[in-house]
Amino acid sequence: QVQLVESGGGLVQPGGSLRLSCAASGIIFSINTMAWYRQAPGKQRELVAAIIRGGSTNYADSVKGRFTISRDNAKNTVDLQMNSLKPEDTAVYYCNAGPVITTTGIHDYWGQGTQVTVSS
């Protein structure tokens, strides 16, 4: 069974930085896309950034130039470096991986979420 475990959330002042990390564990043959989503209270979950196995990235317009996504294919990890944080970045951030090729087939997986709060 594959699990995604996130870490690195917390409280930070506007203009500050945080780094989120996500590690996928289990018997994994390959992960195509790893991504970060976020969901603020009363809003739909939205894509923040994604990175495919070959390294190409995609960012939401609201975070371009401030956030950087990176991954380690050998370790099945993905990080999100968040700089110049704004109050509107406050949300629960979720790690996503998929399609993931495992011994039981091809699946998508989600982490449990980590809270990021940007406030003075």
N, C-alpha and C positions, 0 to 999 in steps of 0.2 A: 504494500500500500504506500502511495506517495503522500507525503505531507510537506506543506510549505510553512516555514516558521519565519515570522518577521521580527525585526528588532530595530530600535533606534528612534522611536517616536518620543514625544515629550513636549514640554512647554518651552517656548523660545520667544524672545522679544522681536518686534518688527525689525527687519533688516538683518536678522541673525541667520544662522545656518543650522541645518540638521542633515544627518546622513541616515537613510533607511537601508536596511539589509534584509535579504530574503534568501533562505537556503532551502532547496528541495532535497528531501531525503527519501530513500527507498530504492528499489531496483529500477533504474531509469536507463533506457537505451539512448533516448534523444529527446530534447526539448526544442521545439521550433521557435516559439515566441515567448519571451518573458516580459511582463509588463507591470506597471503600477497604475492602479485606479484609486479614486477617492470618492468619498460620499460625505457631504456636509449635511447637517440636520435639515430636513425638509426638502432636500434636493435629490435628484437621481444620481446614481453612481456614474462617474465619468472617467474616461481614459486620461491619464496624466502623461505617461510616456511608455513607449514600447521599444523593444530591441529584438531583432531576429537573430538566429544563430550565426549568420554571417557578419553581423555587426551593424547593419543598417538600423537607424533609429527614427522614431516618430514622436513628436511632442504636441501637446495641446498648445494652442496659441497663447494661452494665459501664462504658461510657464517657460516658453521659449526664451533662451538667453539667461535663465535663472537656475533651471534644473538640468542635471546631467544624469542619464541612465547609462549603466555599464553592467557587463556580465562576465562571468568566468565559466566557460562551457565545461571545463574539466571538473569544476567543483559544483556545478549546477546552482550557482548563486547569481543574484542580481541586486545591484545597489542603486539607490537614487540619492544623488547629492543635491540638496536643496539650499540655494543661496538667496540672499535678498528676500527673505520670507515676508509675506504680507498677511494681515489678518484674514483676508479672504482665502488664504491657503489652509485655514483651519478645517480639518476634516479627519475622518478615519481613512487611513490609507491601506489599501489591500494589494497584496502581491498576487499575480496571476501567471500561470504557466500553461501553455497549450499550443498546439497539440503535443501531448507527452506520450511517447511510445514506451510502454511498460510490458511486463510479462503477461498482463491481462488484456492488453489491447491499447487503444488510443483514447486518451481522456484529457479533459481540462481540469485544472485544480486551482483552488483559491486558498489564500492564507486566512488567518483569523482576524486580521486587521490590527493596525496600531494607530493610536490617537496622536495627531499632531495639532497642537494649539499654539497659535501665534497671537500673543497679547502682551501689552505692556502692564 
